Amino acid sequence: MGYIEKHLAPGEQVVFRTRLHPVIFAGTAAFAAFVLGAVALIVSRNELAPRTVALLWLAGVLVGPGSLLPLYVRWQTSEFAVTDRRVLVKVGLLSVHTLEVLLPKVEAIGVDQTIGGRLLGYGTLRIVGTGGTVEEFARVARPQALREAVVRQDPRSSAARVR
């Protein structure tokens, strides 16, 4: 049971759900490939003792693919949802950032997407609450659909007027 399910009010229904986009892994995956490639080159181009080869591969696996673990935990623990009453966001496991905004208190929802974001379906989600409070979340999957889900819940809201 995730954060969203634990914090639903009685009778509240989730109408849209998303998470961070897997593109968050891109830079770190490239780093991991580089580390493993460097280890492969060192091992193949040098005459090394079997123990040294084993230690190099162990270090390569711990540093390269091991660097993906924190991002995987962040990706798994991120939740973005729109219910029939609120917008709920939770990102992180040890360092947790949460946001709960009632739909009538949402002044605007903005989406910033690069060309890559438009092609792959991710972007920066900006939620503006009453009083001008702004919360931004980068690399959210399907941010346009989340914005549309908020607009569908209350077409008279100020968020519906901001495109």
C-alpha positions in Angstrom: 0.0 0.0 0.0 1.5 3.3 -1.1 1.4 6.8 0.2 -1.6 7.7 -2.0 -3.8 4.8 -0.8 -2.8 5.5 2.9 -3.9 9.2 2.6 -7.2 8.9 0.7 -10.2 10.2 2.6 -13.3 8.0 2.9 -15.1 7.9 -0.5 -12.2 9.7 -2.3 -11.3 8.2 -5.7 -8.0 8.3 -7.7 -8.7 9.5 -11.2 -5.2 9.7 -12.5 -1.8 8.4 -11.4 1.8 8.7 -12.6 5.4 8.7 -11.4 8.8 9.9 -12.4 9.8 9.0 -15.9 12.5 6.4 -16.4 14.6 9.0 -18.2 15.9 9.9 -14.8 18.2 6.9 -15.3 19.8 8.1 -18.5 22.9 10.0 -17.2 23.7 7.4 -14.5 23.2 4.5 -16.9 25.7 6.1 -19.3 28.1 6.5 -16.4 27.7 2.8 -15.4 28.3 1.8 -19.0 31.4 3.9 -19.1 32.8 2.4 -15.9 32.1 -1.2 -17.1 33.7 -0.3 -20.5 36.8 1.1 -18.8 37.1 -2.1 -16.6 36.7 -4.3 -19.7 39.5 -2.3 -21.5 41.8 -2.5 -18.6 41.3 -6.2 -18.1 41.6 -7.0 -21.8 44.7 -4.9 -22.6 46.8 -5.9 -19.5 48.2 -9.1 -18.2 46.8 -9.1 -14.7 46.6 -11.6 -11.9 43.2 -13.3 -11.6 42.7 -11.7 -8.2 43.3 -8.3 -9.7 40.9 -9.0 -12.5 38.2 -10.1 -10.0 38.8 -7.0 -7.9 38.5 -4.7 -10.9 35.2 -6.3 -12.0 33.9 -6.2 -8.5 34.8 -2.5 -8.2 33.2 -1.8 -11.6 30.0 -3.5 -10.7 29.8 -1.8 -7.4 30.5 1.7 -8.7 28.8 1.5 -12.1 25.5 -0.3 -11.8 25.5 0.3 -8.0 25.1 4.1 -8.7 21.7 3.3 -10.3 20.3 2.1 -6.9 19.5 5.5 -5.4 17.7 6.6 -8.6 15.8 3.3 -8.7 14.6 3.8 -5.1 13.6 7.4 -5.9 11.7 6.2 -9.0 9.9 3.4 -7.1 8.9 5.7 -4.3 7.6 8.6 -6.4 3.8 8.9 -6.7 1.7 11.6 -8.4 -2.0 11.4 -8.3 -5.2 13.4 -8.9 -8.3 12.4 -7.0 -11.8 13.7 -7.2 -10.8 16.2 -4.4 -7.0 16.7 -4.3 -3.6 16.6 -6.0 -1.3 14.3 -4.1 2.5 14.1 -4.6 5.1 12.0 -2.8 8.8 11.7 -3.9 11.6 10.0 -2.0 12.1 7.4 0.7 14.5 8.7 3.3 14.2 12.3 2.3 10.5 12.6 1.5 8.8 15.5 -0.2 5.0 15.5 -0.1 2.4 17.8 -1.4 -1.4 17.7 -1.0 -3.5 20.5 -2.5 -7.2 20.6 -2.6 -8.5 21.1 -6.1 -10.2 24.4 -5.4 -6.9 25.7 -4.0 -5.0 24.9 -7.2 -4.5 28.2 -9.1 -2.5 26.9 -12.0 -0.6 23.8 -13.2 2.2 24.4 -15.7 4.1 21.9 -17.7 7.5 22.6 -19.2 8.7 20.2 -21.8 11.8 20.1 -24.0 11.6 18.5 -27.4 13.0 15.3 -25.9 10.4 15.5 -23.2 7.6 15.9 -25.7 8.9 12.9 -27.7 9.4 10.7 -24.7 6.4 11.9 -22.6 8.0 13.6 -19.6 8.4 17.2 -18.3 8.6 19.5 -15.4 5.3 19.9 -13.5 4.7 23.2 -11.7 1.8 23.4 -9.3 0.8 26.8 -8.1 -1.5 26.9 -5.0 -3.4 29.8 -3.6 -1.2 32.5 -2.2 1.4 31.9 -5.0 3.1 28.9 -3.5 4.9 27.1 -6.3 6.0 23.5 -6.3 8.1 22.0 -9.2 8.8 18.4 -10.0 11.2 17.5 -12.8 11.0 14.6 -15.2 7.4 13.6 -14.4 5.9 11.0 -16.7 2.8 12.2 -18.6 2.6 15.7 -17.1 0.0 16.9 -19.6 -2.3 14.1 -18.8 -2.0 15.0 -15.1 -2.8 18.6 -15.8 -5.8 17.6 -17.9 -7.0 15.3 -15.1 -7.0 18.3 -12.7 -8.9 20.4 -15.3 -11.5 17.7 -15.8 -12.2 17.5 -12.1 -13.1 21.2 -11.9 -13.4 22.9 -15.3 -14.3 26.2 -13.5 -11.0 26.4 -11.6 -8.3 28.9 -12.4 -6.0 26.0 -13.4 -8.4 25.3 -16.3 -7.7 28.7 -17.7 -3.9 28.3 -17.6 -2.5 26.3 -20.5 
